[in-house]
Amino acid sequence: MQFTDAPKKAFGATLLEMTIPSQLSLKMPLVFRMIKELQARQCLPWTGTHRAELCFDEAITNAMVHGNRLDPSRKVRVMVFADEQRWGAFVQDQGEGFGQEHIPNPNDEGALFRESGRGLMLMESWLDELSYCRKDTSLFMSRRRQSEPDATEAAAAVEAESAETPEATGPVAVSKEGDANVVQLLMPRLTEENADLVRDAVLDVPCKRLILDLSAVEYISSVGLSTLVGLHKSVTAKKGRMVLVAPQAAVTDILRAAHLLNLFTVALDRKAALAALK
């Protein structure tokens, strides 16, 4: 990620320009609108856009939460544009700005166990360019145009389409497999909207041997990743073990981008998870 005092300039044609108050309930409708506009111009594939969604999600969340401090009188301005080779976007807040010193070093000892600060790293791992201008507190991102999904995106779209949606009577469903407790997440998205509910529900379950079934989860944000890291730390502190089961391709892709496949034990199914726990 680059920092600059010279504001970046938009290029090509403007596809979308909107200003909204700092209310998290308005974030995802705007994210989906940004993706729709880029898809309509063949800048993004029609399927498998989880990484674009993650970038816009993280950028707008940071602008609202860290920039504007969730003050609804402060606005977030978004602009999306594209030329024949690439697309770009600005996300601008009305906060005080931040610098390189505010970004955690991913190479620091214990970085895997950190429960925050992964959003920018996830964005940078996918975008061709990511920069921040402190002068006008705007984040700039760009990437090459892509009309067809890559292999991971195609697999993510197929899995999301074919995945069975559990009947949700709460954030999780709890069962037993042998001598292990199985906790299945019932929602398709693990984000700031439900992360606390999931964490509390999982921690209510005895965790000597814990299988966390992610098969129904299609999307995970940096807050969701932090929830998984926090659960891993809590289970380990109680001398227990936790295995993640059947994460979809999109979730695995985000775990890999965050280098968290080095932290978690991941199994293809519950049978394999039981074997790993033994």
Residue, then its C-alpha position, 0 to 999 in steps of 0.5 A: m500500500q502506498f501513501t501520498d499527499a497528491p490525490k489520485k485522479a479518476f480515469g475513464a468514464t464515471l460509473l457511479e458516484m454516491t455520498i452516504p452518511s456513516q451508517l453501517s446499515l447502508k454499507m452493503p447496499l452500496v457495495f452491491r451497487m458498486i459491484k453491479e455497475l462494474q459487472a454491467r461494464q464487464c469489469l468484473p465477472w458475473t459470478g465469483t466476486h467475493r474478493a471485490e466485495l471484500c475490498f469494498d466492504e473493508a474500505i467503506t467499513n474503515a471509512m465509517v468506523h475508523g475515519n468518521r467514527l460512526d458519526p452519521s453527520r459525517k459522510v462517506r463518498v464513493m466513486v467508481f470509474a473505468d477505462e478500456q483496461r482497468w477499473g478504479a474506485f475512491v472511498q473518501d471519509q471526513g475523518e482525520g486520516f491515518g498513516q503507515e504507522h497505524i498499519p500493523n506489520p504482518n511480519d511481526e511475531g504473533a501477527l497470526f494471532r492478531e484479532s484486528g488489522r487485516g482489512l488493508m492486507l486483504m485488499e492489497s493482496w487482490l488489487d493491482e493498486l492501493s493507495y491512500c491520500r492523507k490530504d483528502t482522506s481518500l482511499f484509491m483502488s484499481r484492478r485490471r478489467q476481468s469479464e470471466p471468473d478465474a478458477t477460484e471465483a468459478a468454484a466459489a460461485v458453484e459452491a454458493e449455488s449448490a450449498e444447502t441452507p440450514e434452517a436457522t433457529g439461531p446463529v449456530a447448530v450444535s451436535k455431537e460427532g463421537d467425542a467431539n462437539v460440532v458447531q455449524l454456522l447457519m448463516p451464509r455471511l460471517t461479518e460484523e453484523n453477526a460475529d458477536l452472536v457467533r462467538d458467544a454461541v460457540l464459546d457456550v459449547p464445551c470446547k475440549r474437542l471442537i469441530l467448527d462447520l463452515s460449509a454454509v458460509e459463503y463470505i467472510s469479512s476481516v471481522g469474521l476472520s478475527t472472530l475465528v482467530g479469537l475462538h481459536k485462542s479461547v479454545t487453545a487457552k482451555k487446553g482444547r482443540m478446534v478444527l474448521v470443516a468444509p470451508q467453501a472456496a471463497v472462504t478458503d481463498i480469504l483465509r489463504a490471503a490472510h495467511l490463516l491457513n497456517l494457523f487453523t487445522v482445516a478438514l474436508d468433512r467431519k470424519a476427517a476432522l475427527a481423525a485430526l482431533k485424535 
